Amino acid sequence: MSTQTTASNSPVVLITGALTGIGRATAIAFAQEGARVVVSGRRDAEGQALATELRTLGAEAEFIQADVRHEEEVRQLVDHTVERFGRLDVAVNNAGTEGQPGPIVDQTAETYAATFDTNVLGVLLSLKHELRVMAGQKSGSIVNISSTFGRIGAPGASVYVASKHAVEGLTKSAALEGAPYGVRVNVVAPGPVETGMLNRFAGSEEVKAFLVDQIPLKRVGRPEEIAAAVVFVASAKASFISGESIAVNGGKSAL
């Protein structure tokens, strides 16, 4: 992708959960690369403002309101993207929630559903409709956003950890199903990143400091650093990478 790409052949990128944090940084990164960008989320005013900001960067951009927990909204999101731009080249499934942290003995069916409906069902429904379009095109790249906790455990975060393990598994299966059609599916798995979700997950500066201390580089990541990894994994520069989980976590995987 390049700012030299003409509008007619620049890639069409759809990003869920695009209004804040990693999703927002990813939308800006793709816009700066010259992509045509559809951003999605649940809040109309913020979404319209982001689309306007992306246009000021020179990108064609649209906001489509959608809640990934509801299949009809996901179907319409994907179909409207194709109606607007004619195709779908890249999808970034970023919508997610930290859920309700706490020990397993305090979890309920309700806290489980509140996390899994967004983090797992939302990814499944997004994959379903993105793959439907990309298989017909015989091309495409999908990047699911997981977490370092998609590979390891964490006390007090069992449901979130389980949801991200599920995303990793969905990605592997989707990559195998997409391969015959030339569709790649991968994960970018961030460590702690300076976002509102991290602050909510940590709950206090003391816990946040503890999390930072566990990172070999001794700092949290920036949303722009995760976005750069997503842009690379989605691009033709990563054309032989599929079914993989790319860790972007300051060295935490090496521990």
Phi and psi in degrees as a GROMACS rama.xvg file:
@    title "Ramachandran Plot"
@    xaxis  label "Phi"
@    yaxis  label "Psi"
@TYPE xy
-152.514  150.547  SER-2
-67.0943  -10.8017  THR-3
-84.1373  -9.18279  GLN-4
-68.3978  135.848  THR-5
-75.7324  157.296  THR-6
-59.8684  -34.504  ALA-7
-69.8501  -25.9473  SER-8
-119.123  7.62309  ASN-9
-71.7597  145.772  SER-10
-65.8349  147.199  PRO-11
-98.5795  122.373  VAL-12
-120.165  129.629  VAL-13
-112.185  130.064  LEU-14
-127.256  121.837  ILE-15
-90.9662  157.097  THR-16
57.593  42.8494  GLY-17
-92.8672  0.543927  ALA-18
-85.3521  -19.0463  LEU-19
-141.395  168.154  THR-20
53.9859  -131.076  GLY-21
-62.7877  -40.2083  ILE-22
-61.8382  -45.248  GLY-23
-63.2939  -46.2879  ARG-24
-61.3765  -36.1809  ALA-25
-67.9039  -40.9748  THR-26
-60.2335  -44.3446  ALA-27
-64.5472  -41.3966  ILE-28
-62.6511  -44.0102  ALA-29
-66.4317  -39.6535  PHE-30
-60.496  -41.835  ALA-31
-66.2538  -23.545  GLN-32
-84.5451  -3.07836  GLU-33
94.0573  9.85844  GLY-34
-74.4002  158.611  ALA-35
-91.4115  126.583  ARG-36
-123.253  129.771  VAL-37
-109.876  120.39  VAL-38
-105.523  145.652  VAL-39
-137.261  151.281  SER-40
-179.652  -174.079  GLY-41
-96.0119  -11.047  ARG-42
-112.122  112.926  ARG-43
-63.7275  -48.2902  ASP-44
-60.276  -45.3137  ALA-45
-66.0374  -37.647  GLU-46
-66.5508  -43.3637  GLY-47
-64.152  -38.2053  GLN-48
-64.7287  -39.885  ALA-49
-66.11  -43.4475  LEU-50
-59.6233  -40.2596  ALA-51
-63.1387  -41.7224  THR-52
-62.3231  -40.0514  GLU-53
-65.8379  -35.7049  LEU-54
-65.91  -33.1178  ARG-55
-66.4019  -19.4955  THR-56
-84.7148  -1.31432  LEU-57
96.3812  5.00639  GLY-58
-91.4333  149.319  ALA-59
-76.1812  127.402  GLU-60
-147.458  144.122  ALA-61
-137.443  149.47  GLU-62
-108.755  132.904  PHE-63
-126.886  119.402  ILE-64
-73.4208  131.572  GLN-65
-162.014  148.635  ALA-66
-114.005  115.103  ASP-67
-67.6084  -7.62794  VAL-68
-77.6976  -9.85634  ARG-69
-119.877  118.148  HIS-70
-60.6022  -41.8159  GLU-71
-63.0892  -34.5795  GLU-72
-69.4299  -36.6545  GLU-73
-67.3289  -43.5588  VAL-74
-58.1564  -46.9338  ARG-75
-65.9981  -36.6641  GLN-76
-58.897  -49.3266  LEU-77
-67.0468  -44.6224  VAL-78
-65.6287  -39.1887  ASP-79
-66.3106  -34.772  HIS-80
-61.5053  -45.3416  THR-81
-68.5252  -38.6282  VAL-82
-62.6122  -37.9459  GLU-83
-74.2167  -42.3162  ARG-84
-117.586  -5.93065  PHE-85
90.8018  -11.114  GLY-86
-167.402  177.908  ARG-87
-140.467  111.919  LEU-88
-96.9063  -38.0087  ASP-89
-136.135  135.816  VAL-90
-126.792  132.099  ALA-91
-117.034  110.726  VAL-92
-93.3903  91.2954  ASN-93
-107.562  -19.1102  ASN-94
-55.5554  129.02  ALA-95
-164.993  167.11  GLY-96
-139.786  150.404  THR-97
-80.3266  -12.5474  GLU-98
68.9115  -151.657  GLY-99
-111.149  97.7711  GLN-100
-61.3801  155.222  PRO-101
148.972  166.35  GLY-102
-65.6132  157.629  PRO-103
-56.3872  -38.7725  ILE-104
-65.7712  -13.9655  VAL-105
-100.022  -3.74115  ASP-106
-79.5789  154.269  GLN-107
-132.825  171.362  THR-108
-59.619  -32.8605  ALA-109
-70.6448  -42.3359  GLU-110
-69.3308  -33.6151  THR-111
-61.77  -50.9852  TYR-112
-63.7363  -38.5253  ALA-113
-62.0923  -32.7454  ALA-114
-84.5956  -49.1498  THR-115
-69.74  -31.2032  PHE-116
-61.9965  -36.9223  ASP-117
-85.4626  -52.7969  THR-118
-73.455  -29.7121  ASN-119
-112.911  -56.7061  VAL-120
-59.5304  -41.072  LEU-121
-60.4271  -40.2968  GLY-122
-69.5871  -42.268  VAL-123
-59.6314  -48.4912  LEU-124
-64.8471  -38.9776  LEU-125
-63.6325  -47.2727  SER-126
-57.2388  -44.2744  LEU-127
-54.1235  -48.3387  LYS-128
-85.6121  -29.2604  HIS-129
-66.7917  -44.7218  GLU-130
-65.3615  -34.4534  LEU-131
-55.4554  -45.0285  ARG-132
-75.114  -47.1403  VAL-133
-67.0186  -35.04  MET-134
-62.7766  -38.466  ALA-135
-66.6251  -33.5423  GLY-136
-76.5388  -22.2237  GLN-137
66.0887  32.5716  LYS-138
-168.463  158.925  SER-139
149.053  161.743  GLY-140
-138.81  129.242  SER-141
-119.008  133.319  ILE-142
-122.557  117.451  VAL-143
-94.003  139.982  ASN-144
-96.2066  116.934  ILE-145
-109.194  -129.872  SER-146
-171.44  159.681  SER-147
-54.031  -32.3121  THR-148
-73.6817  3.05294  PHE-149
-80.8115  -3.40574  GLY-150
-122.93  -25.0989  ARG-151
-128.439  172.341  ILE-152
-96.5867  170.958  GLY-153
-155.481  125.754  ALA-154
-63.5798  137.962  PRO-155
80.9135  7.73895  GLY-156
-139.829  33.9538  ALA-157
-59.4543  -43.4293  SER-158
-71.894  -41.7939  VAL-159
-61.6615  -46.9694  TYR-160
-57.5916  -46.0972  VAL-161
-61.9318  -38.8527  ALA-162
-65.6949  -38.0301  SER-163
-76.0096  -31.5797  LYS-164
-60.1549  -39.2867  HIS-165
-64.1321  -39.912  ALA-166
-61.1693  -40.5542  VAL-167
-62.3014  -41.1919  GLU-168
-67.7453  -43.5217  GLY-169
-57.1014  -40.7458  LEU-170
-62.2723  -44.7701  THR-171
-61.3572  -45.2456  LYS-172
-66.7132  -41.9925  SER-173
-63.9347  -36.0515  ALA-174
-62.7597  -40.259  ALA-175
-68.3328  -37.5481  LEU-176
-73.3409  -32.2865  GLU-177
-81.1197  -23.6512  GLY-178
-55.4945  -42.9754  ALA-179
-62.4512  -17.0855  PRO-180
-103.825  7.06383  TYR-181
76.7167  20.7557  GLY-182
-103.124  126.64  VAL-183
-98.4146  142.832  ARG-184
-134.96  123.874  VAL-185
-137.355  171.13  ASN-186
-116.461  139.441  VAL-187
-108.694  125.217  VAL-188
-116.142  94.8468  ALA-189
-74.6995  153.552  PRO-190
-85.8833  -161.406  GLY-191
-59  130.272  PRO-192
-128.496  144.481  VAL-193
-70.1643  88.2335  GLU-194
-140.154  168.513  THR-195
-61.4839  -35.029  GLY-196
-62.1359  -41.399  MET-197
-60.928  -43.9016  LEU-198
-64.0098  -39.5935  ASN-199
-67.8539  -41.229  ARG-200
-64.0076  -44.5571  PHE-201
-69.0277  -43.8827  ALA-202
82.7202  -19.3314  GLY-203
-159.415  159.598  SER-204
-66.4385  -29.5006  GLU-205
-65.9989  -45.5218  GLU-206
-66.9364  -39.8056  VAL-207
-61.3541  -42.6728  LYS-208
-62.6468  -37.4421  ALA-209
-62.9163  -43.3204  PHE-210
-62.5519  -41.6867  LEU-211
-62.9619  -38.1846  VAL-212
-64.3385  -22.1495  ASP-213
-83.3834  -4.78739  GLN-214
-96.8977  123.43  ILE-215
-53.8629  -36.8047  PRO-216
-77.7202  -3.83749  LEU-217
59.6251  37.9685  LYS-218
-159.858  161.548  ARG-219
-83.7421  162.916  VAL-220
-80.7076  165.863  GLY-221
-102.885  144.408  ARG-222
-52.4601  -35.3283  PRO-223
-64.7285  -29.3838  GLU-224
-70.7299  -37.2971  GLU-225
-69.704  -41.7054  ILE-226
-59.0964  -40.4335  ALA-227
-61.5022  -39.2389  ALA-228
-66.9189  -40.0103  ALA-229
-62.846  -46.2903  VAL-230
-58.987  -41.9614  VAL-231
-64.122  -50.884  PHE-232
-61.5933  -33.5958  VAL-233
-76.1419  -17.7784  ALA-234
-87.8541  169.822  SER-235
-65.1268  -17.3454  ALA-236
-66.2719  -18.3366  LYS-237
-112.585  33.2692  ALA-238
-65.0017  -16.233  SER-239
-108.919  16.509  PHE-240
-108.503  119.883  ILE-241
-153.49  145.679  SER-242
75.3272  16.3943  GLY-243
-107.305  157.275  GLU-244
-114.614  114.754  SER-245
-97.9233  111.19  ILE-246
-80.3127  133.814  ALA-247
-131.428  83.407  VAL-248
-143.031  23.7842  ASN-249
66.2218  23.501  GLY-250
95.4767  3.2384  GLY-251
-62.4804  -30.2197  LYS-252
-66.492  -18.8131  SER-253
-82.7031  -10.9055  ALA-254
